[in-house]
Amino acid sequence: ADVDAGKAKAAVCAACHGANGISVIPDYPNLAGQKVKYLQSAIKAYRDGERKNPIMSPMAAGLTDTDVENIAAYFASLPAGG
Amino acid sequence: ADVDAGKAKAAVCAACHGANGISVIPDYPNLAGQKVKYLQSAIKAYRDGERKNPIMSPMAAGLTDTDVENIAAYFASLPAGG
């Protein structure tokens, strides 16, 4: 996976999940240091409709599998706890 | 919330999510240091059917709101990254 490409693609995610992957909003999860495979499955769940959320579903809608891999690799690479 | 009661109730969770809240299985999320409100909403989503998962749904099925609060407080209290 390409962490830099993931970082670029994940720029929009920072608004809620924090620039360092520690969420700025208590209702939304921290992503920093999370498991890569879990992140991939969660993003795909929003993209493919298994999980429905008014914010995350549209966010994930246009992502390719490669985007998902890169974004997941990026957040997993961030130090847990910020 | 009662973190000790949460820890007791979460004993079964350690099998997948790790004794220190760092998952032993790459497909399952780390929970240590996660946001309390997010943890509550995720557990309730499994309990109330908004999220369907063959493992998590039965795990969450019998939990009271107090259980959910205590379990969420417990995992949130663990140091992120283990």
Backbone of each chain as nested JSON, in Angstrom:
{
  "chains": [
    {"id": "A", "residues": [
      {"number": 1, "name": "ALA", "atoms": {"N": [0.844, -1.195, 0.0], "CA": [0.0, 0.0, 0.0], "C": [0.877, 1.242, 0.0]}},
      {"number": 2, "name": "ASP", "atoms": {"N": [0.323, 2.333, -0.461], "CA": [1.052, 3.603, -0.603], "C": [0.529, 4.575, 0.462]}},
      {"number": 3, "name": "VAL", "atoms": {"N": [1.296, 4.661, 1.563], "CA": [0.845, 5.475, 2.696], "C": [0.707, 6.952, 2.309]}},
      {"number": 4, "name": "ASP", "atoms": {"N": [1.63, 7.43, 1.48], "CA": [1.556, 8.85, 1.084], "C": [0.286, 9.118, 0.273]}},
      {"number": 5, "name": "ALA", "atoms": {"N": [-0.015, 8.196, -0.65], "CA": [-1.247, 8.369, -1.427], "C": [-2.448, 8.293, -0.49]}},
      {"number": 6, "name": "GLY", "atoms": {"N": [-2.342, 7.426, 0.501], "CA": [-3.423, 7.307, 1.475], "C": [-3.599, 8.585, 2.256]}},
      {"number": 7, "name": "LYS", "atoms": {"N": [-2.471, 9.191, 2.639], "CA": [-2.525, 10.444, 3.399], "C": [-3.215, 11.524, 2.581]}},
      {"number": 8, "name": "ALA", "atoms": {"N": [-2.868, 11.593, 1.283], "CA": [-3.478, 12.611, 0.425], "C": [-4.985, 12.358, 0.309]}},
      {"number": 9, "name": "LYS", "atoms": {"N": [-5.326, 11.104, 0.101], "CA": [-6.743, 10.759, -0.078], "C": [-7.519, 10.998, 1.221]}},
      {"number": 10, "name": "ALA", "atoms": {"N": [-6.822, 10.876, 2.361], "CA": [-7.484, 10.96, 3.67], "C": [-7.545, 12.392, 4.198]}},
      {"number": 11, "name": "ALA", "atoms": {"N": [-7.128, 13.351, 3.385], "CA": [-7.134, 14.748, 3.861], "C": [-8.528, 15.131, 4.364]}},
      {"number": 12, "name": "VAL", "atoms": {"N": [-9.55, 14.709, 3.643], "CA": [-10.919, 15.089, 4.026], "C": [-11.333, 14.416, 5.343]}},
      {"number": 13, "name": "CYS", "atoms": {"N": [-10.713, 13.284, 5.651], "CA": [-11.098, 12.531, 6.862], "C": [-10.673, 13.265, 8.136]}},
      {"number": 14, "name": "ALA", "atoms": {"N": [-9.619, 14.089, 7.986], "CA": [-9.045, 14.764, 9.158], "C": [-10.065, 15.669, 9.835]}},
      {"number": 15, "name": "ALA", "atoms": {"N": [-11.03, 16.148, 9.076], "CA": [-12.019, 17.075, 9.641], "C": [-12.698, 16.468, 10.864]}},
      {"number": 16, "name": "CYS", "atoms": {"N": [-12.953, 15.155, 10.808], "CA": [-13.605, 14.486, 11.938], "C": [-12.633, 13.605, 12.714]}},
      {"number": 17, "name": "HIS", "atoms": {"N": [-11.786, 12.892, 11.994], "CA": [-10.914, 11.909, 12.629], "C": [-9.595, 12.508, 13.1]}},
      {"number": 18, "name": "GLY", "atoms": {"N": [-9.419, 13.819, 12.866], "CA": [-8.219, 14.495, 13.376], "C": [-7.047, 14.374, 12.423]}},
      {"number": 19, "name": "ALA", "atoms": {"N": [-6.224, 15.405, 12.38], "CA": [-5.057, 15.416, 11.476], "C": [-4.078, 14.315, 11.872]}},
      {"number": 20, "name": "ASN", "atoms": {"N": [-4.103, 13.913, 13.154], "CA": [-3.193, 12.843, 13.598], "C": [-3.956, 11.543, 13.859]}},
      {"number": 21, "name": "GLY", "atoms": {"N": [-5.18, 11.491, 13.367], "CA": [-5.961, 10.269, 13.499], "C": [-6.629, 10.093, 14.84]}},
      {"number": 22, "name": "ILE", "atoms": {"N": [-6.547, 11.149, 15.673], "CA": [-7.251, 11.133, 16.951], "C": [-8.469, 12.041, 16.789]}},
      {"number": 23, "name": "SER", "atoms": {"N": [-9.643, 11.421, 16.876], "CA": [-10.871, 12.12, 16.548], "C": [-11.093, 13.377, 17.382]}},
      {"number": 24, "name": "VAL", "atoms": {"N": [-11.585, 14.426, 16.727], "CA": [-11.862, 15.687, 17.421], "C": [-13.284, 15.683, 17.968]}},
      {"number": 25, "name": "ILE", "atoms": {"N": [-14.054, 14.673, 17.572], "CA": [-15.459, 14.611, 17.977], "C": [-15.677, 13.282, 18.722]}},
      {"number": 26, "name": "PRO", "atoms": {"N": [-16.176, 13.336, 19.965], "CA": [-16.25, 12.122, 20.785], "C": [-17.071, 10.985, 20.179]}},
      {"number": 27, "name": "ASP", "atoms": {"N": [-17.982, 11.329, 19.283], "CA": [-18.82, 10.277, 18.7], "C": [-18.08, 9.492, 17.624]}},
      {"number": 28, "name": "TYR", "atoms": {"N": [-16.967, 10.039, 17.136], "CA": [-16.27, 9.411, 16.016], "C": [-14.986, 8.764, 16.499]}},
      {"number": 29, "name": "PRO", "atoms": {"N": [-14.643, 7.594, 15.929], "CA": [-13.507, 6.833, 16.435], "C": [-12.138, 7.431, 16.097]}},
      {"number": 30, "name": "ASN", "atoms": {"N": [-11.218, 7.21, 17.027], "CA": [-9.813, 7.441, 16.696], "C": [-9.416, 6.357, 15.693]}},
      {"number": 31, "name": "LEU", "atoms": {"N": [-8.59, 6.728, 14.729], "CA": [-8.155, 5.753, 13.718], "C": [-6.658, 5.472, 13.807]}},
      {"number": 32, "name": "ALA", "atoms": {"N": [-5.932, 6.355, 14.49], "CA": [-4.472, 6.221, 14.561], "C": [-4.093, 4.881, 15.179]}},
      {"number": 33, "name": "GLY", "atoms": {"N": [-3.199, 4.144, 14.498], "CA": [-2.71, 2.886, 15.028], "C": [-3.709, 1.753, 15.014]}},
      {"number": 34, "name": "GLN", "atoms": {"N": [-4.846, 1.981, 14.361], "CA": [-5.854, 0.92, 14.286], "C": [-5.337, -0.204, 13.365]}},
      {"number": 35, "name": "LYS", "atoms": {"N": [-5.925, -1.377, 13.457], "CA": [-5.544, -2.522, 12.626], "C": [-5.872, -2.239, 11.146]}},
      {"number": 36, "name": "VAL", "atoms": {"N": [-4.907, -2.481, 10.245], "CA": [-5.112, -2.212, 8.809], "C": [-6.316, -2.969, 8.274]}},
      {"number": 37, "name": "LYS", "atoms": {"N": [-6.377, -4.284, 8.561], "CA": [-7.463, -5.09, 7.984], "C": [-8.823, -4.638, 8.508]}},
      {"number": 38, "name": "TYR", "atoms": {"N": [-8.859, -4.225, 9.799], "CA": [-10.138, -3.754, 10.324], "C": [-10.539, -2.454, 9.625]}},
      {"number": 39, "name": "LEU", "atoms": {"N": [-9.572, -1.545, 9.472], "CA": [-9.877, -0.274, 8.794], "C": [-10.399, -0.525, 7.386]}},
      {"number": 40, "name": "GLN", "atoms": {"N": [-9.754, -1.431, 6.673], "CA": [-10.198, -1.738, 5.308], "C": [-11.644, -2.248, 5.33]}},
      {"number": 41, "name": "SER", "atoms": {"N": [-11.924, -3.171, 6.257], "CA": [-13.278, -3.751, 6.243], "C": [-14.318, -2.714, 6.66]}},
      {"number": 42, "name": "ALA", "atoms": {"N": [-13.928, -1.802, 7.571], "CA": [-14.904, -0.789, 8.009], "C": [-15.199, 0.192, 6.863]}},
      {"number": 43, "name": "ILE", "atoms": {"N": [-14.145, 0.647, 6.189], "CA": [-14.366, 1.594, 5.077], "C": [-15.206, 0.926, 3.985]}},
      {"number": 44, "name": "LYS", "atoms": {"N": [-14.87, -0.336, 3.667], "CA": [-15.64, -1.037, 2.63], "C": [-17.079, -1.257, 3.066]}},
      {"number": 45, "name": "ALA", "atoms": {"N": [-17.285, -1.484, 4.382], "CA": [-18.655, -1.684, 4.872], "C": [-19.485, -0.422, 4.601]}},
      {"number": 46, "name": "TYR", "atoms": {"N": [-18.877, 0.742, 4.789], "CA": [-19.593, 1.984, 4.477], "C": [-19.752, 2.134, 2.964]}},
      {"number": 47, "name": "ARG", "atoms": {"N": [-18.722, 1.811, 2.221], "CA": [-18.789, 1.975, 0.759], "C": [-19.833, 1.052, 0.151]}},
      {"number": 48, "name": "ASP", "atoms": {"N": [-19.861, -0.199, 0.649], "CA": [-20.712, -1.2, 0.007], "C": [-22.077, -1.344, 0.692]}},
      {"number": 49, "name": "GLY", "atoms": {"N": [-22.36, -0.515, 1.682], "CA": [-23.696, -0.479, 2.261], "C": [-23.943, -1.401, 3.428]}},
      {"number": 50, "name": "GLU", "atoms": {"N": [-22.925, -2.165, 3.83], "CA": [-23.128, -3.051, 4.979], "C": [-23.33, -2.208, 6.236]}},
      {"number": 51, "name": "ARG", "atoms": {"N": [-22.618, -1.086, 6.3], "CA": [-22.836, -0.088, 7.349], "C": [-23.426, 1.15, 6.691]}},
      {"number": 52, "name": "LYS", "atoms": {"N": [-24.473, 1.691, 7.342], "CA": [-25.112, 2.893, 6.763], "C": [-24.904, 4.057, 7.711]}},
      {"number": 53, "name": "ASN", "atoms": {"N": [-24.329, 5.145, 7.208], "CA": [-24.127, 6.33, 8.029], "C": [-24.197, 7.547, 7.11]}},
      {"number": 54, "name": "PRO", "atoms": {"N": [-24.971, 8.549, 7.544], "CA": [-25.18, 9.696, 6.639], "C": [-23.897, 10.432, 6.256]}},
      {"number": 55, "name": "ILE", "atoms": {"N": [-22.864, 10.325, 7.11], "CA": [-21.616, 11.012, 6.774], "C": [-20.655, 10.04, 6.088]}},
      {"number": 56, "name": "MET", "atoms": {"N": [-20.464, 8.863, 6.695], "CA": [-19.438, 7.953, 6.184], "C": [-19.811, 7.303, 4.843]}},
      {"number": 57, "name": "SER", "atoms": {"N": [-21.077, 7.036, 4.644], "CA": [-21.456, 6.358, 3.397], "C": [-21.06, 7.18, 2.169]}},
      {"number": 58, "name": "PRO", "atoms": {"N": [-21.441, 8.487, 2.132], "CA": [-21.003, 9.28, 0.963], "C": [-19.488, 9.454, 0.908]}},
      {"number": 59, "name": "MET", "atoms": {"N": [-18.849, 9.549, 2.095], "CA": [-17.387, 9.692, 2.115], "C": [-16.711, 8.506, 1.427]}},
      {"number": 60, "name": "ALA", "atoms": {"N": [-17.263, 7.315, 1.692], "CA": [-16.6, 6.103, 1.192], "C": [-17.043, 5.746, -0.215]}},
      {"number": 61, "name": "ALA", "atoms": {"N": [-18.123, 6.336, -0.65], "CA": [-18.782, 5.898, -1.886], "C": [-17.841, 5.788, -3.071]}},
      {"number": 62, "name": "GLY", "atoms": {"N": [-17.003, 6.778, -3.318], "CA": [-16.234, 6.777, -4.571], "C": [-14.887, 6.092, -4.476]}},
      {"number": 63, "name": "LEU", "atoms": {"N": [-14.59, 5.452, -3.356], "CA": [-13.232, 4.935, -3.166], "C": [-13.0, 3.615, -3.901]}},
      {"number": 64, "name": "THR", "atoms": {"N": [-11.841, 3.489, -4.516], "CA": [-11.463, 2.209, -5.136], "C": [-10.852, 1.333, -4.04]}},
      {"number": 65, "name": "ASP", "atoms": {"N": [-10.676, 0.065, -4.352], "CA": [-10.036, -0.837, -3.382], "C": [-8.629, -0.345, -3.042]}},
      {"number": 66, "name": "THR", "atoms": {"N": [-7.95, 0.201, -4.033], "CA": [-6.597, 0.722, -3.805], "C": [-6.65, 1.921, -2.856]}},
      {"number": 67, "name": "ASP", "atoms": {"N": [-7.624, 2.805, -3.083], "CA": [-7.801, 3.944, -2.169], "C": [-7.984, 3.418, -0.746]}},
      {"number": 68, "name": "VAL", "atoms": {"N": [-8.848, 2.427, -0.606], "CA": [-9.153, 1.89, 0.724], "C": [-7.881, 1.337, 1.366]}},
      {"number": 69, "name": "GLU", "atoms": {"N": [-7.11, 0.594, 0.574], "CA": [-5.856, 0.03, 1.115], "C": [-4.899, 1.131, 1.557]}},
      {"number": 70, "name": "ASN", "atoms": {"N": [-4.791, 2.167, 0.734], "CA": [-3.845, 3.248, 1.053], "C": [-4.295, 4.052, 2.267]}},
      {"number": 71, "name": "ILE", "atoms": {"N": [-5.596, 4.35, 2.325], "CA": [-6.125, 5.118, 3.464], "C": [-5.958, 4.317, 4.758]}},
      {"number": 72, "name": "ALA", "atoms": {"N": [-6.28, 3.021, 4.677], "CA": [-6.151, 2.168, 5.87], "C": [-4.69, 2.1, 6.31]}},
      {"number": 73, "name": "ALA", "atoms": {"N": [-3.791, 1.95, 5.337], "CA": [-2.36, 1.872, 5.672], "C": [-1.895, 3.173, 6.311]}},
      {"number": 74, "name": "TYR", "atoms": {"N": [-2.422, 4.288, 5.801], "CA": [-2.028, 5.587, 6.349], "C": [-2.434, 5.701, 7.824]}},
      {"number": 75, "name": "PHE", "atoms": {"N": [-3.706, 5.484, 8.127], "CA": [-4.151, 5.649, 9.519], "C": [-3.482, 4.627, 10.44]}},
      {"number": 76, "name": "ALA", "atoms": {"N": [-3.291, 3.414, 9.924], "CA": [-2.645, 2.389, 10.762], "C": [-1.206, 2.786, 11.082]}},
      {"number": 77, "name": "SER", "atoms": {"N": [-0.617, 3.594, 10.188], "CA": [0.792, 3.984, 10.38], "C": [0.948, 5.087, 11.42]}},
      {"number": 78, "name": "LEU", "atoms": {"N": [-0.14, 5.74, 11.777], "CA": [-0.047, 6.847, 12.737], "C": [0.081, 6.298, 14.154]}},
      {"number": 79, "name": "PRO", "atoms": {"N": [0.858, 6.944, 15.017], "CA": [1.025, 6.423, 16.374], "C": [-0.308, 6.413, 17.139]}},
      {"number": 80, "name": "ALA", "atoms": {"N": [-0.647, 5.258, 17.677], "CA": [-1.896, 5.14, 18.453], "C": [-1.826, 6.156, 19.596]}},
      {"number": 81, "name": "GLY", "atoms": {"N": [-2.931, 6.834, 19.868], "CA": [-2.929, 7.795, 20.957], "C": [-2.431, 9.158, 20.531]}},
      {"number": 82, "name": "GLY", "atoms": {"N": [-1.959, 9.261, 19.262], "CA": [-1.57, 10.579, 18.718], "C": [-0.141, 10.971, 19.045]}}
    ]},
    {"id": "B", "residues": [
      {"number": 1, "name": "ALA", "atoms": {"N": [-19.411, 6.108, 35.053], "CA": [-19.328, 4.68, 34.713], "C": [-18.363, 3.983, 35.676]}},
      {"number": 2, "name": "ASP", "atoms": {"N": [-18.531, 2.692, 35.794], "CA": [-17.723, 1.88, 36.712], "C": [-16.733, 1.056, 35.897]}},
      {"number": 3, "name": "VAL", "atoms": {"N": [-15.485, 1.559, 35.818], "CA": [-14.477, 0.909, 34.969], "C": [-14.189, -0.516, 35.444]}},
      {"number": 4, "name": "ASP", "atoms": {"N": [-14.183, -0.73, 36.767], "CA": [-13.902, -2.086, 37.268], "C": [-15.007, -3.06, 36.851]}},
      {"number": 5, "name": "ALA", "atoms": {"N": [-16.257, -2.597, 36.976], "CA": [-17.358, -3.467, 36.544], "C": [-17.237, -3.723, 35.048]}},
      {"number": 6, "name": "GLY", "atoms": {"N": [-16.807, -2.696, 34.307], "CA": [-16.625, -2.845, 32.862], "C": [-15.548, -3.858, 32.548]}},
      {"number": 7, "name": "LYS", "atoms": {"N": [-14.473, -3.803, 33.326], "CA": [-13.375, -4.745, 33.09], "C": [-13.856, -6.172, 33.312]}},
      {"number": 8, "name": "ALA", "atoms": {"N": [-14.639, -6.36, 34.387], "CA": [-15.144, -7.712, 34.674], "C": [-16.048, -8.175, 33.533]}},
      {"number": 9, "name": "LYS", "atoms": {"N": [-16.93, -7.282, 33.113], "CA": [-17.89, -7.647, 32.064], "C": [-17.15, -7.897, 30.748]}},
      {"number": 10, "name": "ALA", "atoms": {"N": [-16.009, -7.231, 30.559], "CA": [-15.286, -7.307, 29.279], "C": [-14.286, -8.46, 29.235]}},
      {"number": 11, "name": "ALA", "atoms": {"N": [-14.301, -9.304, 30.262], "CA": [-13.329, -10.411, 30.285], "C": [-13.437, -11.239, 29.003]}},
      {"number": 12, "name": "VAL", "atoms": {"N": [-14.661, -11.473, 28.569], "CA": [-14.842, -12.32, 27.386], "C": [-14.331, -11.624, 26.117]}},
      {"number": 13, "name": "CYS", "atoms": {"N": [-14.306, -10.309, 26.153], "CA": [-13.891, -9.543, 24.957], "C": [-12.399, -9.71, 24.676]}},
      {"number": 14, "name": "ALA", "atoms": {"N": [-11.657, -9.993, 25.759], "CA": [-10.193, -10.057, 25.63], "C": [-9.759, -11.147, 24.653]}},
      {"number": 15, "name": "ALA", "atoms": {"N": [-10.596, -12.151, 24.488], "CA": [-10.232, -13.263, 23.606], "C": [-9.887, -12.755, 22.207]}},
      {"number": 16, "name": "CYS", "atoms": {"N": [-10.625, -11.739, 21.743], "CA": [-10.353, -11.188, 20.408], "C": [-9.694, -9.82, 20.493]}},
      {"number": 17, "name": "HIS", "atoms": {"N": [-10.165, -8.991, 21.422], "CA": [-9.688, -7.617, 21.467], "C": [-8.436, -7.45, 22.321]}},
      {"number": 18, "name": "GLY", "atoms": {"N": [-7.955, -8.578, 22.907], "CA": [-6.699, -8.519, 23.667], "C": [-6.918, -8.102, 25.103]}},
      {"number": 19, "name": "ALA", "atoms": {"N": [-6.124, -8.649, 25.989], "CA": [-6.251, -8.345, 27.425], "C": [-5.976, -6.866, 27.67]}},
      {"number": 20, "name": "ASN", "atoms": {"N": [-5.175, -6.24, 26.794], "CA": [-4.873, -4.801, 26.97], "C": [-5.609, -3.954, 25.944]}},
      {"number": 21, "name": "GLY", "atoms": {"N": [-6.585, -4.544, 25.284], "CA": [-7.402, -3.794, 24.321], "C": [-6.759, -3.634, 22.955]}},
      {"number": 22, "name": "ILE", "atoms": {"N": [-5.63, -4.343, 22.766], "CA": [-4.991, -4.347, 21.447], "C": [-5.293, -5.709, 20.828]}},
      {"number": 23, "name": "SER", "atoms": {"N": [-6.045, -5.664, 19.737], "CA": [-6.577, -6.89, 19.169], "C": [-5.504, -7.892, 18.774]}},
      {"number": 24, "name": "VAL", "atoms": {"N": [-5.791, -9.161, 19.044], "CA": [-4.836, -10.221, 18.691], "C": [-5.101, -10.724, 17.273]}},
      {"number": 25, "name": "ILE", "atoms": {"N": [-6.187, -10.265, 16.675], "CA": [-6.582, -10.735, 15.355], "C": [-6.702, -9.516, 14.434]}},
      {"number": 26, "name": "PRO", "atoms": {"N": [-5.961, -9.501, 13.317], "CA": [-5.905, -8.286, 12.489], "C": [-7.254, -7.797, 11.972]}},
      {"number": 27, "name": "ASP", "atoms": {"N": [-8.225, -8.701, 11.897], "CA": [-9.525, -8.277, 11.376], "C": [-10.336, -7.515, 12.411]}},
      {"number": 28, "name": "TYR", "atoms": {"N": [-9.938, -7.619, 13.688], "CA": [-10.737, -7.009, 14.75], "C": [-10.034, -5.775, 15.295]}},
      {"number": 29, "name": "PRO", "atoms": {"N": [-10.82, -4.746, 15.636], "CA": [-10.234, -3.473, 16.025], "C": [-9.577, -3.472, 17.41]}},
      {"number": 30, "name": "ASN", "atoms": {"N": [-8.535, -2.65, 17.495], "CA": [-8.015, -2.303, 18.815], "C": [-9.07, -1.429, 19.485]}},
      {"number": 31, "name": "LEU", "atoms": {"N": [-9.24, -1.602, 20.783], "CA": [-10.234, -0.802, 21.498], "C": [-9.581, 0.123, 22.522]}},
      {"number": 32, "name": "ALA", "atoms": {"N": [-8.324, -0.168, 22.866], "CA": [-7.635, 0.608, 23.908], "C": [-7.571, 2.08, 23.519]}},
      {"number": 33, "name": "GLY", "atoms": {"N": [-7.986, 2.943, 24.443], "CA": [-7.904, 4.382, 24.221], "C": [-8.885, 4.919, 23.202]}},
      {"number": 34, "name": "GLN", "atoms": {"N": [-9.839, 4.073, 22.788], "CA": [-10.838, 4.545, 21.814], "C": [-11.783, 5.527, 22.505]}},
      {"number": 35, "name": "LYS", "atoms": {"N": [-12.508, 6.312, 21.748], "CA": [-13.459, 7.291, 22.295], "C": [-14.622, 6.565, 22.999]}},
      {"number": 36, "name": "VAL", "atoms": {"N": [-14.944, 6.983, 24.215], "CA": [-16.024, 6.346, 24.986], "C": [-17.342, 6.363, 24.225]}},
      {"number": 37, "name": "LYS", "atoms": {"N": [-17.722, 7.547, 23.727], "CA": [-19.034, 7.643, 23.065], "C": [-19.086, 6.768, 21.805]}},
      {"number": 38, "name": "TYR", "atoms": {"N": [-17.941, 6.68, 21.093], "CA": [-17.935, 5.831, 19.905], "C": [-18.094, 4.366, 20.306]}},
      {"number": 39, "name": "LEU", "atoms": {"N": [-17.357, 3.976, 21.351], "CA": [-17.451, 2.576, 21.808], "C": [-18.883, 2.249, 22.21]}},
      {"number": 40, "name": "GLN", "atoms": {"N": [-19.511, 3.166, 22.931], "CA": [-20.903, 2.923, 23.341], "C": [-21.788, 2.727, 22.108]}},
      {"number": 41, "name": "SER", "atoms": {"N": [-21.627, 3.613, 21.129], "CA": [-22.525, 3.528, 19.966], "C": [-22.246, 2.266, 19.15]}},
      {"number": 42, "name": "ALA", "atoms": {"N": [-20.981, 1.855, 19.109], "CA": [-20.67, 0.642, 18.327], "C": [-21.251, -0.599, 19.024]}},
      {"number": 43, "name": "ILE", "atoms": {"N": [-21.068, -0.697, 20.346], "CA": [-21.603, -1.863, 21.066], "C": [-23.129, -1.898, 20.928]}},
      {"number": 44, "name": "LYS", "atoms": {"N": [-23.763, -0.723, 21.087], "CA": [-25.228, -0.684, 20.973], "C": [-25.675, -1.022, 19.556]}},
      {"number": 45, "name": "ALA", "atoms": {"N": [-24.881, -0.621, 18.566], "CA": [-25.244, -0.938, 17.176], "C": [-25.285, -2.455, 16.99]}},
      {"number": 46, "name": "TYR", "atoms": {"N": [-24.345, -3.157, 17.61], "CA": [-24.37, -4.628, 17.517], "C": [-25.527, -5.182, 18.338]}},
      {"number": 47, "name": "ARG", "atoms": {"N": [-25.738, -4.606, 19.519], "CA": [-26.814, -5.104, 20.397], "C": [-28.186, -4.908, 19.753]}},
      {"number": 48, "name": "ASP", "atoms": {"N": [-28.388, -3.727, 19.153], "CA": [-29.72, -3.37, 18.656], "C": [-29.907, -3.681, 17.171]}},
      {"number": 49, "name": "GLY", "atoms": {"N": [-28.915, -4.295, 16.531], "CA": [-29.096, -4.782, 15.171], "C": [-28.733, -3.828, 14.059]}},
      {"number": 50, "name": "GLU", "atoms": {"N": [-28.275, -2.627, 14.431], "CA": [-27.875, -1.686, 13.379], "C": [-26.64, -2.223, 12.675]}},
      {"number": 51, "name": "ARG", "atoms": {"N": [-25.77, -2.876, 13.417], "CA": [-24.627, -3.597, 12.847], "C": [-24.886, -5.086, 13.07]}},
      {"number": 52, "name": "LYS", "atoms": {"N": [-24.646, -5.871, 12.034], "CA": [-24.873, -7.324, 12.147], "C": [-23.538, -8.035, 11.986]}},
      {"number": 53, "name": "ASN", "atoms": {"N": [-23.189, -8.856, 12.98], "CA": [-21.926, -9.597, 12.906], "C": [-22.117, -10.899, 13.676]}},
      {"number": 54, "name": "PRO", "atoms": {"N": [-21.737, -12.008, 13.053], "CA": [-22.017, -13.297, 13.694], "C": [-21.373, -13.466, 15.066]}},
      {"number": 55, "name": "ILE", "atoms": {"N": [-20.285, -12.73, 15.324], "CA": [-19.637, -12.844, 16.639], "C": [-20.136, -11.74, 17.564]}},
      {"number": 56, "name": "MET", "atoms": {"N": [-20.099, -10.498, 17.067], "CA": [-20.387, -9.371, 17.949], "C": [-21.874, -9.278, 18.339]}},
      {"number": 57, "name": "SER", "atoms": {"N": [-22.753, -9.642, 17.428], "CA": [-24.194, -9.508, 17.755], "C": [-24.559, -10.32, 18.986]}},
      {"number": 58, "name": "PRO", "atoms": {"N": [-24.198, -11.633, 19.024], "CA": [-24.532, -12.383, 20.239], "C": [-23.765, -11.888, 21.461]}},
      {"number": 59, "name": "MET", "atoms": {"N": [-22.537, -11.414, 21.248], "CA": [-21.75, -10.902, 22.381], "C": [-22.476, -9.729, 23.05]}},
      {"number": 60, "name": "ALA", "atoms": {"N": [-23.042, -8.877, 22.208], "CA": [-23.64, -7.639, 22.739], "C": [-25.087, -7.841, 23.172]}},
      {"number": 61, "name": "ALA", "atoms": {"N": [-25.675, -8.941, 22.735], "CA": [-27.126, -9.127, 22.883], "C": [-27.623, -8.865, 24.294]}},
      {"number": 62, "name": "GLY", "atoms": {"N": [-26.975, -9.427, 25.313], "CA": [-27.564, -9.367, 26.647], "C": [-27.155, -8.153, 27.468]}},
      {"number": 63, "name": "LEU", "atoms": {"N": [-26.435, -7.226, 26.863], "CA": [-25.868, -6.13, 27.672], "C": [-26.911, -5.057, 27.991]}},
      {"number": 64, "name": "THR", "atoms": {"N": [-26.892, -4.578, 29.236], "CA": [-27.741, -3.445, 29.609], "C": [-27.001, -2.165, 29.21]}},
      {"number": 65, "name": "ASP", "atoms": {"N": [-27.705, -1.049, 29.251], "CA": [-27.055, 0.236, 28.949], "C": [-25.915, 0.501, 29.936]}},
      {"number": 66, "name": "THR", "atoms": {"N": [-26.11, 0.089, 31.171], "CA": [-25.049, 0.286, 32.175], "C": [-23.836, -0.571, 31.84]}},
      {"number": 67, "name": "ASP", "atoms": {"N": [-24.08, -1.811, 31.422], "CA": [-22.973, -2.667, 30.991], "C": [-22.193, -1.977, 29.877]}},
      {"number": 68, "name": "VAL", "atoms": {"N": [-22.939, -1.444, 28.909], "CA": [-22.308, -0.813, 27.745], "C": [-21.446, 0.368, 28.193]}},
      {"number": 69, "name": "GLU", "atoms": {"N": [-22.015, 1.18, 29.097], "CA": [-21.257, 2.345, 29.586], "C": [-19.978, 1.894, 30.299]}},
      {"number": 70, "name": "ASN", "atoms": {"N": [-20.091, 0.853, 31.127], "CA": [-18.935, 0.399, 31.903], "C": [-17.874, -0.218, 31.006]}},
      {"number": 71, "name": "ILE", "atoms": {"N": [-18.307, -1.035, 30.045], "CA": [-17.362, -1.674, 29.121], "C": [-16.646, -0.616, 28.276]}},
      {"number": 72, "name": "ALA", "atoms": {"N": [-17.429, 0.354, 27.79], "CA": [-16.839, 1.422, 26.97], "C": [-15.834, 2.22, 27.805]}},
      {"number": 73, "name": "ALA", "atoms": {"N": [-16.219, 2.516, 29.051], "CA": [-15.316, 3.296, 29.92], "C": [-14.034, 2.51, 30.189]}},
      {"number": 74, "name": "TYR", "atoms": {"N": [-14.181, 1.198, 30.352], "CA": [-13.003, 0.361, 30.601], "C": [-12.025, 0.41, 29.43]}},
      {"number": 75, "name": "PHE", "atoms": {"N": [-12.5, 0.129, 28.229], "CA": [-11.581, 0.093, 27.088], "C": [-11.003, 1.486, 26.796]}},
      {"number": 76, "name": "ALA", "atoms": {"N": [-11.837, 2.51, 26.98], "CA": [-11.342, 3.878, 26.745], "C": [-10.237, 4.23, 27.737]}},
      {"number": 77, "name": "SER", "atoms": {"N": [-10.287, 3.584, 28.909], "CA": [-9.299, 3.913, 29.954], "C": [-7.944, 3.253, 29.695]}},
      {"number": 78, "name": "LEU", "atoms": {"N": [-7.91, 2.288, 28.796], "CA": [-6.642, 1.582, 28.534], "C": [-5.757, 2.439, 27.647]}},
      {"number": 79, "name": "PRO", "atoms": {"N": [-4.445, 2.408, 27.867], "CA": [-3.562, 3.254, 27.059], "C": [-3.611, 2.867, 25.577]}},
      {"number": 80, "name": "ALA", "atoms": {"N": [-3.861, 3.849, 24.719], "CA": [-3.914, 3.578, 23.278], "C": [-2.576, 2.976, 22.864]}},
      {"number": 81, "name": "GLY", "atoms": {"N": [-2.594, 1.97, 22.013], "CA": [-1.342, 1.368, 21.573], "C": [-0.825, 0.303, 22.526]}},
      {"number": 82, "name": "GLY", "atoms": {"N": [-1.522, 0.12, 23.664], "CA": [-1.176, -0.976, 24.578], "C": [-0.112, -0.611, 25.595]}}
    ]}
  ]
}
